[in-house]
């Protein structure tokens, strides 16, 4: 087969030596370095995986962990793994779902929401029942159940309105703290609200020095840690 441009002979034999006068006219063709070669566009499956991962991470940040089914972090990551079983981001995403449920279970346990805590752990097991963090969180739940402490859940709407009813409830909690010489733990979504609860408690027991702490949490409540007695 003849070549249109005689850069290199197309014959099977050795290439002809070019005339010395034509050296400067010879084109030098070199392969383009790999880094400069245009990369192939991702195929439809790769784009779908990328979209699912992005949606899954968004759902994780928004605590849409298992529900709604069609817009949950778990559902998105599982779909990715159906296409790519070894996808590290999706596998880590499932672990993060478990850890988030464990965190929610521990918070609920500390606030006396024992049934809710158990439900969070059941959801964590649904995602990965072999995760070691679940065992530790279950132990926390059982310890809190057996603590004998008093737990009071405060209605968020009543707190925002600072109604007379909620103030009476908080005052009752303060009197129990005094009577039991209990150490209190106030939980609330904001520092201002937590301090307001403490102010109501302090006003309810004039002359008594309440001892306790404040902690930010999604729900509002007061835990009274009762003095431990030796058996």
C-alpha positions as YAML, in Angstrom:
chain: A
units: angstrom
residues:
- id: 1
  name: UNK
  ca: [0.00, 0.00, 0.00]
- id: 2
  name: UNK
  ca: [1.41, 3.39, -0.94]
- id: 3
  name: UNK
  ca: [1.65, 6.23, 1.60]
- id: 4
  name: UNK
  ca: [0.35, 9.69, 0.82]
- id: 5
  name: UNK
  ca: [3.28, 11.29, 2.70]
- id: 6
  name: UNK
  ca: [6.63, 9.57, 2.57]
- id: 7
  name: UNK
  ca: [7.58, 9.93, 6.25]
- id: 8
  name: UNK
  ca: [8.44, 6.28, 6.70]
- id: 9
  name: UNK
  ca: [8.45, 3.67, 3.97]
- id: 10
  name: UNK
  ca: [5.36, 1.46, 4.07]
- id: 11
  name: UNK
  ca: [7.23, -1.42, 2.50]
- id: 12
  name: UNK
  ca: [8.15, -4.42, 4.56]
- id: 13
  name: UNK
  ca: [11.85, -3.78, 3.97]
- id: 14
  name: UNK
  ca: [14.11, -1.25, 5.73]
- id: 15
  name: UNK
  ca: [13.24, 2.43, 5.42]
- id: 16
  name: UNK
  ca: [15.08, 4.38, 2.72]
- id: 17
  name: UNK
  ca: [17.72, 6.83, 3.99]
- id: 18
  name: UNK
  ca: [16.48, 10.39, 3.25]
- id: 19
  name: UNK
  ca: [18.69, 12.82, 1.34]
- id: 20
  name: UNK
  ca: [20.76, 15.01, 3.63]
- id: 21
  name: UNK
  ca: [19.33, 18.15, 1.97]
- id: 22
  name: UNK
  ca: [15.81, 17.12, 2.99]
- id: 23
  name: UNK
  ca: [16.59, 16.50, 6.70]
- id: 24
  name: UNK
  ca: [15.06, 19.80, 7.80]
- id: 25
  name: UNK
  ca: [11.84, 19.01, 5.95]
- id: 26
  name: UNK
  ca: [11.15, 15.72, 7.68]
- id: 27
  name: UNK
  ca: [8.20, 15.84, 10.10]
- id: 28
  name: UNK
  ca: [8.82, 14.25, 13.45]
- id: 29
  name: UNK
  ca: [5.73, 12.39, 14.68]
- id: 30
  name: UNK
  ca: [5.80, 11.32, 18.33]
- id: 31
  name: UNK
  ca: [3.03, 9.72, 20.36]
- id: 32
  name: UNK
  ca: [1.13, 12.15, 22.58]
- id: 33
  name: UNK
  ca: [2.04, 11.64, 26.26]
- id: 34
  name: UNK
  ca: [-0.66, 9.79, 28.16]
- id: 35
  name: UNK
  ca: [-1.43, 12.79, 30.36]
- id: 36
  name: UNK
  ca: [-2.22, 14.88, 27.29]
- id: 37
  name: UNK
  ca: [-4.42, 12.35, 25.54]
- id: 38
  name: UNK
  ca: [-8.10, 13.22, 25.69]
- id: 39
  name: UNK
  ca: [-9.82, 10.99, 28.26]
- id: 40
  name: UNK
  ca: [-12.93, 9.08, 27.39]
- id: 41
  name: UNK
  ca: [-16.18, 10.51, 28.70]
- id: 42
  name: UNK
  ca: [-17.69, 8.54, 31.60]
- id: 43
  name: UNK
  ca: [-20.33, 6.11, 30.49]
- id: 44
  name: UNK
  ca: [-23.96, 6.22, 31.65]
- id: 45
  name: UNK
  ca: [-23.30, 3.81, 34.50]
- id: 46
  name: UNK
  ca: [-20.44, 5.91, 35.90]
- id: 47
  name: UNK
  ca: [-22.57, 9.04, 35.78]
- id: 48
  name: UNK
  ca: [-25.42, 7.22, 37.51]
- id: 49
  name: UNK
  ca: [-23.10, 6.01, 40.28]
- id: 50
  name: UNK
  ca: [-21.76, 9.52, 40.80]
- id: 51
  name: UNK
  ca: [-25.28, 10.94, 41.03]
- id: 52
  name: UNK
  ca: [-26.35, 8.23, 43.49]
- id: 53
  name: UNK
  ca: [-23.32, 8.83, 45.70]
- id: 54
  name: UNK
  ca: [-23.97, 12.57, 45.77]
- id: 55
  name: UNK
  ca: [-27.65, 12.03, 46.64]
- id: 56
  name: UNK
  ca: [-26.71, 9.45, 49.28]
- id: 57
  name: UNK
  ca: [-24.27, 11.79, 51.01]
- id: 58
  name: UNK
  ca: [-26.85, 14.57, 51.00]
- id: 59
  name: UNK
  ca: [-29.44, 12.25, 52.55]
- id: 60
  name: UNK
  ca: [-26.90, 11.19, 55.19]
- id: 61
  name: UNK
  ca: [-26.24, 14.81, 56.16]
- id: 62
  name: UNK
  ca: [-30.00, 15.40, 56.42]
- id: 63
  name: UNK
  ca: [-30.54, 12.29, 58.62]
- id: 64
  name: UNK
  ca: [-32.65, 10.60, 55.95]
- id: 65
  name: UNK
  ca: [-30.97, 7.36, 56.88]
- id: 66
  name: UNK
  ca: [-33.50, 4.61, 56.10]
- id: 67
  name: UNK
  ca: [-36.58, 6.62, 55.24]
- id: 68
  name: UNK
  ca: [-38.13, 7.66, 52.97]
- id: 69
  name: UNK
  ca: [-37.19, 4.48, 51.14]
- id: 70
  name: UNK
  ca: [-36.86, 6.13, 47.73]
- id: 71
  name: UNK
  ca: [-34.82, 9.07, 49.07]
- id: 72
  name: UNK
  ca: [-32.71, 7.61, 51.86]
- id: 73
  name: UNK
  ca: [-28.97, 7.35, 52.27]
- id: 74
  name: UNK
  ca: [-29.25, 3.58, 52.68]
- id: 75
  name: UNK
  ca: [-31.25, 3.17, 49.48]
- id: 76
  name: UNK
  ca: [-28.83, 5.27, 47.44]
- id: 77
  name: UNK
  ca: [-25.72, 3.50, 48.70]
- id: 78
  name: UNK
  ca: [-27.25, 0.06, 48.15]
- id: 79
  name: UNK
  ca: [-28.04, 0.98, 44.55]
- id: 80
  name: UNK
  ca: [-24.43, 2.02, 44.04]
- id: 81
  name: UNK
  ca: [-23.23, -1.32, 45.42]
- id: 82
  name: UNK
  ca: [-25.53, -3.15, 43.05]
- id: 83
  name: UNK
  ca: [-23.51, -1.63, 40.19]
- id: 84
  name: UNK
  ca: [-20.14, -1.56, 41.95]
- id: 85
  name: UNK
  ca: [-19.93, -3.95, 44.96]
- id: 86
  name: UNK
  ca: [-16.53, -2.62, 46.02]
- id: 87
  name: UNK
  ca: [-17.35, 1.08, 45.92]
- id: 88
  name: UNK
  ca: [-15.52, 2.52, 48.93]
- id: 89
  name: UNK
  ca: [-17.68, 5.62, 49.28]
- id: 90
  name: UNK
  ca: [-20.90, 3.60, 49.38]
- id: 91
  name: UNK
  ca: [-19.45, 1.05, 51.82]
- id: 92
  name: UNK
  ca: [-18.27, 3.85, 54.11]
- id: 93
  name: UNK
  ca: [-21.67, 5.50, 53.76]
- id: 94
  name: UNK
  ca: [-23.35, 2.41, 55.18]
- id: 95
  name: UNK
  ca: [-20.95, 2.43, 58.11]
- id: 96
  name: UNK
  ca: [-21.71, 6.11, 58.70]
- id: 97
  name: UNK
  ca: [-25.43, 5.30, 58.83]
- id: 98
  name: UNK
  ca: [-24.78, 2.73, 61.55]
- id: 99
  name: UNK
  ca: [-22.66, 5.18, 63.53]
- id: 100
  name: UNK
  ca: [-25.32, 7.88, 63.27]
- id: 101
  name: UNK
  ca: [-27.97, 5.50, 64.63]
- id: 102
  name: UNK
  ca: [-25.59, 4.53, 67.43]
- id: 103
  name: UNK
  ca: [-25.09, 8.20, 68.28]
- id: 104
  name: UNK
  ca: [-28.86, 8.80, 68.33]
- id: 105
  name: UNK
  ca: [-29.36, 5.72, 70.51]
- id: 106
  name: UNK
  ca: [-26.80, 6.91, 73.06]
- id: 107
  name: UNK
  ca: [-28.37, 10.38, 73.21]
- id: 108
  name: UNK
  ca: [-31.84, 8.88, 73.67]
- id: 109
  name: UNK
  ca: [-30.55, 6.53, 76.36]
- id: 110
  name: UNK
  ca: [-29.01, 9.38, 78.35]
- id: 111
  name: UNK
  ca: [-32.31, 11.27, 78.19]
- id: 112
  name: UNK
  ca: [-34.37, 8.31, 79.35]
- id: 113
  name: UNK
  ca: [-35.94, 7.64, 75.95]
- id: 114
  name: UNK
  ca: [-35.30, 3.94, 76.26]
- id: 115
  name: UNK
  ca: [-37.79, 2.63, 73.72]
- id: 116
  name: UNK
  ca: [-36.61, 5.15, 71.17]
- id: 117
  name: UNK
  ca: [-32.99, 4.21, 71.83]
- id: 118
  name: UNK
  ca: [-33.81, 0.54, 71.29]
- id: 119
  name: UNK
  ca: [-35.48, 1.45, 68.00]
- id: 120
  name: UNK
  ca: [-32.39, 3.28, 66.80]
- id: 121
  name: UNK
  ca: [-30.27, 0.24, 67.60]
- id: 122
  name: UNK
  ca: [-32.66, -2.01, 65.68]
- id: 123
  name: UNK
  ca: [-32.21, 0.23, 62.64]
- id: 124
  name: UNK
  ca: [-28.45, 0.11, 63.03]
- id: 125
  name: UNK
  ca: [-28.61, -3.69, 63.09]
- id: 126
  name: UNK
  ca: [-30.71, -3.67, 59.92]
- id: 127
  name: UNK
  ca: [-27.87, -1.89, 58.13]
- id: 128
  name: UNK
  ca: [-25.02, -3.97, 59.61]
- id: 129
  name: UNK
  ca: [-25.73, -6.27, 62.54]
- id: 130
  name: UNK
  ca: [-22.04, -7.10, 62.95]
- id: 131
  name: UNK
  ca: [-20.86, -3.55, 63.68]
- id: 132
  name: UNK
  ca: [-19.07, -3.50, 67.08]
- id: 133
  name: UNK
  ca: [-20.39, -0.03, 67.95]
- id: 134
  name: UNK
  ca: [-23.90, -1.46, 68.26]
- id: 135
  name: UNK
  ca: [-22.84, -3.76, 71.08]
- id: 136
  name: UNK
  ca: [-21.30, -0.86, 73.00]
- id: 137
  name: UNK
  ca: [-24.41, 1.30, 72.52]
- id: 138
  name: UNK
  ca: [-26.66, -1.53, 73.67]
- id: 139
  name: UNK
  ca: [-24.60, -1.75, 76.87]
- id: 140
  name: UNK
  ca: [-25.06, 1.99, 77.42]
- id: 141
  name: UNK
  ca: [-28.82, 1.56, 77.02]
- id: 142
  name: UNK
  ca: [-28.98, -1.26, 79.58]
- id: 143
  name: UNK
  ca: [-26.86, 0.69, 82.06]
- id: 144
  name: UNK
  ca: [-29.12, 3.73, 81.74]
- id: 145
  name: UNK
  ca: [-32.23, 1.58, 82.20]
- id: 146
  name: UNK
  ca: [-30.77, 0.25, 85.45]
- id: 147
  name: UNK
  ca: [-29.53, 3.61, 86.73]
- id: 148
  name: UNK
  ca: [-32.63, 4.45, 88.73]
- id: 149
  name: UNK
  ca: [-32.33, 8.10, 87.68]
- id: 150
  name: UNK
  ca: [-35.38, 10.28, 87.08]
- id: 151
  name: UNK
  ca: [-36.02, 11.52, 83.55]
- id: 152
  name: UNK
  ca: [-38.32, 14.38, 82.56]
- id: 153
  name: UNK
  ca: [-39.08, 15.14, 78.91]
- id: 154
  name: UNK
  ca: [-40.09, 18.76, 78.30]
- id: 155
  name: UNK
  ca: [-42.45, 19.70, 75.49]
- id: 156
  name: UNK
  ca: [-40.61, 21.74, 72.87]
- id: 157
  name: UNK
  ca: [-43.61, 23.84, 71.86]
- id: 158
  name: UNK
  ca: [-44.39, 24.73, 75.45]
- id: 159
  name: UNK
  ca: [-40.76, 25.66, 76.02]
- id: 160
  name: UNK
  ca: [-40.63, 27.96, 73.02]
- id: 161
  name: UNK
  ca: [-43.72, 29.75, 74.31]
- id: 162
  name: UNK
  ca: [-42.44, 29.64, 77.89]
- id: 163
  name: UNK
  ca: [-45.93, 28.88, 79.11]
- id: 164
  name: UNK
  ca: [-47.01, 28.89, 82.73]
- id: 165
  name: UNK
  ca: [-47.63, 25.13, 82.47]
- id: 166
  name: UNK
  ca: [-44.08, 24.33, 81.44]
- id: 167
  name: UNK
  ca: [-42.69, 26.58, 84.15]
- id: 168
  name: UNK
  ca: [-44.74, 24.70, 86.73]
- id: 169
  name: UNK
  ca: [-43.40, 21.40, 85.39]
- id: 170
  name: UNK
  ca: [-39.81, 22.63, 85.55]
- id: 171
  name: UNK
  ca: [-40.37, 23.92, 89.08]
- id: 172
  name: UNK
  ca: [-41.61, 20.48, 90.11]
- id: 173
  name: UNK
  ca: [-38.44, 18.95, 88.70]
- id: 174
  name: UNK
  ca: [-36.35, 21.42, 90.67]
- id: 175
  name: UNK
  ca: [-38.10, 20.51, 93.92]
- id: 176
  name: UNK
  ca: [-37.44, 16.83, 93.25]
- id: 177
  name: UNK
  ca: [-33.78, 17.65, 92.66]
- id: 178
  name: UNK
  ca: [-33.72, 19.36, 96.04]
- id: 179
  name: UNK
  ca: [-35.59, 16.61, 97.86]
- id: 180
  name: UNK
  ca: [-33.40, 13.84, 96.42]
- id: 181
  name: UNK
  ca: [-30.21, 15.93, 96.55]
- id: 182
  name: UNK
  ca: [-29.84, 14.96, 92.92]
- id: 183
  name: UNK
  ca: [-27.38, 16.20, 90.35]
- id: 184
  name: UNK
  ca: [-29.26, 17.57, 87.32]
- id: 185
  name: UNK
  ca: [-28.49, 17.38, 83.61]
- id: 186
  name: UNK
  ca: [-30.45, 19.81, 81.44]
- id: 187
  name: UNK
  ca: [-30.58, 19.11, 77.71]
- id: 188
  name: UNK
  ca: [-31.94, 21.58, 75.16]
- id: 189
  name: UNK
  ca: [-31.38, 22.60, 71.52]
- id: 190
  name: UNK
  ca: [-29.76, 25.93, 72.45]
- id: 191
  name: UNK
  ca: [-27.69, 27.35, 75.26]
- id: 192
  name: UNK
  ca: [-30.19, 30.18, 75.82]
- id: 193
  name: UNK
  ca: [-33.10, 27.76, 76.27]
- id: 194
  name: UNK
  ca: [-31.09, 25.53, 78.59]
- id: 195
  name: UNK
  ca: [-30.14, 28.51, 80.75]
- id: 196
  name: UNK
  ca: [-33.77, 29.62, 80.86]
- id: 197
  name: UNK
  ca: [-34.76, 26.17, 82.16]
- id: 198
  name: UNK
  ca: [-32.06, 26.43, 84.82]
- id: 199
  name: UNK
  ca: [-33.29, 29.89, 85.79]
- id: 200
  name: UNK
  ca: [-36.81, 28.55, 86.34]
- id: 201
  name: UNK
  ca: [-35.44, 25.65, 88.40]
- id: 202
  name: UNK
  ca: [-33.32, 27.94, 90.58]
- id: 203
  name: UNK
  ca: [-36.25, 30.28, 91.22]
- id: 204
  name: UNK
  ca: [-38.36, 27.32, 92.34]
- id: 205
  name: UNK
  ca: [-35.99, 26.38, 95.20]
- id: 206
  name: UNK
  ca: [-34.80, 29.62, 96.78]
- id: 207
  name: UNK
  ca: [-31.93, 29.15, 99.19]
- id: 208
  name: UNK
  ca: [-31.00, 25.73, 97.78]
- id: 209
  name: UNK
  ca: [-27.90, 25.35, 95.64]
- id: 210
  name: UNK
  ca: [-28.74, 23.22, 92.61]
- id: 211
  name: UNK
  ca: [-25.84, 21.23, 91.24]
- id: 212
  name: UNK
  ca: [-25.69, 20.07, 87.67]
- id: 213
  name: UNK
  ca: [-24.76, 20.68, 84.09]
- id: 214
  name: UNK
  ca: [-26.15, 21.80, 80.74]
- id: 215
  name: UNK
  ca: [-25.77, 19.91, 77.48]
- id: 216
  name: UNK
  ca: [-26.97, 20.73, 73.97]
- id: 217
  name: UNK
  ca: [-29.18, 18.07, 72.39]
- id: 218
  name: UNK
  ca: [-32.00, 17.80, 69.90]
- id: 219
  name: UNK
  ca: [-34.63, 17.34, 72.59]
- id: 220
  name: UNK
  ca: [-35.28, 19.16, 75.80]
- id: 221
  name: UNK
  ca: [-35.44, 17.50, 79.18]
- id: 222
  name: UNK
  ca: [-33.98, 17.20, 82.64]
- id: 223
  name: UNK
  ca: [-32.30, 14.16, 84.11]
- id: 224
  name: UNK
  ca: [-31.87, 13.87, 87.86]
- id: 225
  name: UNK
  ca: [-28.94, 11.69, 88.82]
- id: 226
  name: UNK
  ca: [-29.85, 10.27, 92.18]
- id: 227
  name: UNK
  ca: [-27.15, 9.68, 94.80]
- id: 228
  name: UNK
  ca: [-25.82, 6.13, 94.65]
- id: 229
  name: UNK
  ca: [-26.17, 4.04, 97.74]
- id: 230
  name: UNK
  ca: [-24.06, 0.99, 98.53]
- id: 231
  name: UNK
  ca: [-25.99, -2.27, 98.78]
...
